[in-house]
Amino acid sequence: MTPEAIHVTRKPQRIRDPVHNLIEFDNTEFEYHMWRVIQTRPFQRLRRIKQLGFTDLVYPGATHTRFIHSIGTFHIARKLINIIKRRLDINFSATKANIVLAAALLHDVGHGMFSHAFEDVLAITKVDSISHEEKSRRLITDSEIADVLSSLGSGFPDDVANVISKEPEDIYDAIVSSQFDADRLDYMQRDRLMVGIQNSAIDFTWLLSNMEIGIIPLYSEDGERYSELTTLTLNRKAIYAAETYVLSLFQLYPTVYFHKAVRAAESMFTALLTEVFKIIKSEGASGVKRLGLPENHQYVNFVNEPKNIDNILQLDDTVFWNSLYYLAESDILRISKLAKQLLERNLYKAIDIHLLVKQMLRDKGVFDEIMPSISTLVKNYVINEIEQYNSALSKEQPRILIDGKSRKLYEYNKTPNFSQIFIEDVHGEVQDIALESPVVVTRPYKLDLFRAYVDRGDNDGYGIVMDISKRAVEQAIKEAK
């Protein structure tokens, strides 16, 4: 048979998904190549990275991966593209649509094991400062993924990488990064389902059926119109669904993402890998031996050559869990103890310093109106004191771990941008939802997380946190006066 006679049959492909049921890839050239992308080594690696990291230590069903989430994001992005296609009609760009769909599929390809917790390790140790977005760019433009994408045009890989690495510039980009992006619309539904909670549901079908394309004028400070923003908006019928969406996303944080046991495990992971990477980096082969790791372990390869794509691809959740068996036998007590605790789910106990300090301030007659400014002083003092305390115990297991995060219900901005939700008002004009909804207001509720974690049974460690917090409150009140 001559080469000209060889013909590759492009069969439609289907994936069963617990969220979206059937996710189909047809036999068009574009979707055929998207299916080929899924078969590449970098994308298949996402099967070994859980979407919610350590969350299954609290919610055992939360074992879904970034692999299926990425495919689900592609599926939703395709729905959003179809809405844009119907609304824009003759002005629709099929080329830009395909670039954005590929970006939706590949938006998480650069995530490391345990995702954001691993990025904290890299930032602390300065082993590698490349963000997961930049890793995604490199995998899209320099790995076998690029070979597949180049079948759609020589500049296609770079175009896809640009969508992921930059702020959205048009309505197509907003599908990958915005308040109503495909990523968020998938993980909200998926995380809720797999975790098993009954709150945080969204009316996905109704939201999509009420999506429009709106043109929002942009004005300078002197009131002169200088440009406009074309973006996805919601008609008035969807205002209650939009309110539910905002509340549901917010509720996922205290319920799931900021759960104290999940954050305790992440803090222990960060403390452990930070120490491991520092020892590999500073002590070389002798440090690797003391850690109990094989000399060619994935950690060693990565620390020595963090920008090597193969070394990046070697790191996933399974590598971490396997490494704990080695580290549990380490000669370094603080390393072996943390490794054993994570293997056995013997997690540190959380101390909610935010609530503790709030009560202390109230007991001392500090009013809620001035409490935020004093709380900031307290937080800085507590962090500094605990860091000094831990530094004095450098040869022991970290006694006190600190964790701080915050999340607003909604971020209102006077200058319209793609991070906002726009909805029709009663006159048919498009407004930010914060101006239309009594639930989503312009001064939104904020969730503040500030915790310390100590080993279970370490009553002295608990007492140290209490004493530091008390001194911090007294010092902050004195400074405030």
NORPE-V477762 format. One record per residue. PHI is phi as a letter, one per 40 degrees, with the letter a starting at -180 (NA if undefined). Layout:
phi: (PHI,PHI)
This chain:
phi: (NA,c,d,c,c,c,b,c,c,c,c,d,b,b,b,c,b,c,c,b,g,c,b,b,b,c,c,c,d,c,c,c,c,c,c,c,d,c,c,c,d,c,c,c,d,c,c,b,b,c,c,b,f,c,c,c,c,b,b,d,c,c,b,c,b,c,c,c,c,c,c,c,c,d,c,c,d,c,c,c,c,c,c,c,c,c,c,c,f,c,c,c,b,c,c,c,c,c,c,c,c,c,c,c,c,b,c,b,c,c,c,c,c,f,f,c,c,c,c,c,c,c,c,c,c,f,c,a,c,c,c,c,c,c,c,d,d,c,c,c,b,b,b,c,c,c,c,c,c,c,c,c,h,c,c,c,d,c,c,c,c,c,c,c,c,b,c,c,b,a,c,c,d,c,c,c,a,a,c,b,c,c,d,c,c,c,c,c,c,c,c,c,c,c,c,g,c,b,c,g,c,b,c,d,c,c,c,c,c,b,c,b,b,b,b,b,c,b,b,c,c,c,g,c,c,b,a,a,b,c,a,c,b,b,c,d,c,c,c,c,c,c,c,c,d,c,c,c,c,c,c,c,c,c,c,b,c,b,d,c,c,c,c,c,c,c,c,c,d,c,c,c,c,d,c,c,c,c,c,c,c,c,b,g,c,c,c,c,c,c,c,g,c,c,c,b,c,d,c,c,d,c,c,c,b,c,c,c,c,c,c,c,c,c,c,a,c,c,c,c,c,c,c,c,c,c,c,c,b,c,c,c,d,c,c,c,c,c,c,c,c,c,c,c,f,c,c,c,c,c,b,c,c,d,c,c,c,d,c,c,c,c,c,c,g,c,c,d,c,b,c,d,c,c,c,c,c,c,d,c,c,c,d,c,c,c,c,c,c,c,c,c,b,c,c,b,c,d,c,b,b,b,a,b,a,a,a,c,c,a,b,c,b,c,c,d,a,c,c,b,b,b,a,c,c,c,c,g,c,c,b,c,d,c,c,b,b,c,c,c,b,c,b,c,c,b,c,b,b,a,b,b,b,b,d,c,g,c,c,c,c,c,c,c,c,c,c,c,c,c,c,c,c,c,c,c,c,c,c,c,c)
